[in-house]
């Protein structure tokens, strides 16, 4: 047997329990949305015990090593995509790091990240070392303050995330299930609970039954375009000790099985390298409540605008507008700007056509009014001549004063 296989001790990952679902916006683009129940499509055997949409499940951690059962990091993935069959798959991991630490004086101490993208490099001044053989490099990690943290629209590209590797004792002892979260509200709650138990009288949290459940809390995500808050709610995952209730509900047999496994699973957990390479939600970051709908709304509006930008009727109207009003043809960027001014209208195309027609009509009316004023000035009767006065001696001539060429002079319409 290969030595590498003989030395390998890894627990099987039986499935993935998700916190949200993928939905489609009006443009047909998928985005993930959090829901008030656990999604079990990729978690075999769990629905048979808890039903199709459980709001809570019982779990145990097979070790007190938090890095093994709750690894966390900042991760940046490329956009998700679809395979040849149209099934959504994850994107490509670009960068992963441990973020920055805020010091007592308010400054930040950067961490370290690994850069995986072979097609480009991070900023030169942030590279720590280069591994030419592996095709990756180490860079400074600033977490949220990284130059690559957000895209051009202000939405996060690099997100902090946590993975939970847990046993579901009511489902199977033959492996662990993986649960991913990117919620800034869920991660501290889980971390604090486990750290407290690890440092408290219990001396650890391994093999103690917990209830993992969905919980709704109010949140106020910020619209990156306007800087304004968007009140909403967020479904987070929360953790509570469930030992007494678990014993009462499921009796001594399950507890006995837990005791038999205690101390034996540490060596079978995924290695740090394997955990690091495990994708987060198939590389689809789970958006916070409000933020998800906001992103979907923004994306829908942009796609709606692009959808009608090349409509023949719209193009014809813009051609007429450019000829009559602008005296030039509008660029694609100009057309998009004018179209997006009408976002939010029940019928975007009709609103744009109406706006173009109104602009042309108003321009024509102004041009006609100006032309009429010119014609009136040309044909108006001059005022009657004043009676001539007695000739008087001419006053002494004064030197002519030259007009200042920099002074604005009235044009033929009397407009400066």
C-alpha positions, 0 to 999 in steps of 0.5 A: 500500500502507498505510504501516503494512503497508509498514513491517511486518516480522514473522516468522510464529509457526508454532506453539506447543510446549507443556510440559503437557497439560490433564486433567480432575478428577472434577468435570470441571474442566480443569487443566494438568499438566506432562509429561516430553515436549513436547506438539506438538498446536499445532506443525505439522510437528514431530511428523514430525521428532521423533515424537509425544512428544519429550523433546528438540528442537534449536533456535536463537535468531535474535538475541542480543537476549534481550528479543526471544527470551526476554521475561519478565514477571509476568502475571495472567489471568482464569480460562480458559473454553470457547467455544461448541463446548466448546473451552478458550480463554484468559482475559482479561489483567488485569495485567502487570509486571516485578516487584520487585528485591531490594536489598543491604539486604534491601528491595525496589524495585518495578517497573511494571505495566500494568493492562488490566482496564476493569471495575475499578481497582487499589488507588488508592495503587498507581496511577502514571498513567492512560491514559483513551484506551487504558482502562488504567493503570500501577501499582506492581509488587511481583511475588510481594509484590503485594496481588493476587498470590494468591487467597483460597485462597493459590494464585498469581493472578499468575505470572512467565512466560517465552516462547521464540521459536526456530527449529527448523532440522530442521523449518522456517526459515520462522518461529519456534515459541513455547514458554512456561514459568512454572517458577521452575526453568526460567527462571533456567537458560535465562537464565543460560546465554544471559547467560554465552554473551553475555558470554563468548568467543563474544560471543553465542548467536544461530544456535548450535544448542542442545538444549532438553530435559525434565529431572526434578528434585525439588521441595517445593511448599507447601500454602497451606492447611496451610503444609506441604511436599508432596514431588514432582518437576518436569519443567523445560526445560533448555538445553545447547549442541549445536553439535558434535553438531548438525554431526555429526548433520545435516551441513554443509547445515543449518549452511550454511542457518543461516549464510545466515539469520544477521543477517537475522532481527533485524528480523523478530522480533515487536515488543515490543507483540506479544510483550506481548500474546501469551498464556501457555499460552492463559492457563492457568498451568502448575502445578508438580508436586505443586501441580497435583495438590494444586490438583486434589485440593482442587478435587475435594473442594470440588466433591464436597462441593457435589455432595452438599450439595443431595442430597435424602437429605442435606438430609432428614438435616440437617433432622432434625439441626437439629430434634433437635440444634440446635433450628434449621435449619442454614445452607448454610455450616454444612452445607458445614462438616460435610460437608467434615469427612468429606473423604477418606472413600471414600464421602463421602455415606455418611460424612456420613449416618452422621455425622449419624445418629450425632450425632442418636443420641448427642444422644437418648441424652444427653437420655434419660439426663438425663430419667431422672436427673430422674425418679429424683430425684423418686421416690426415698425420702427417708432415715429421720428422725433421732431427735429430741434433747432440746430445747435452749436456742436459740442467739443469733440471728445476722443473716441473710447474703444470698446473693451474686447473682453466685455461681452457684447449682446448678440443679435437677439440681445442675449449676452 
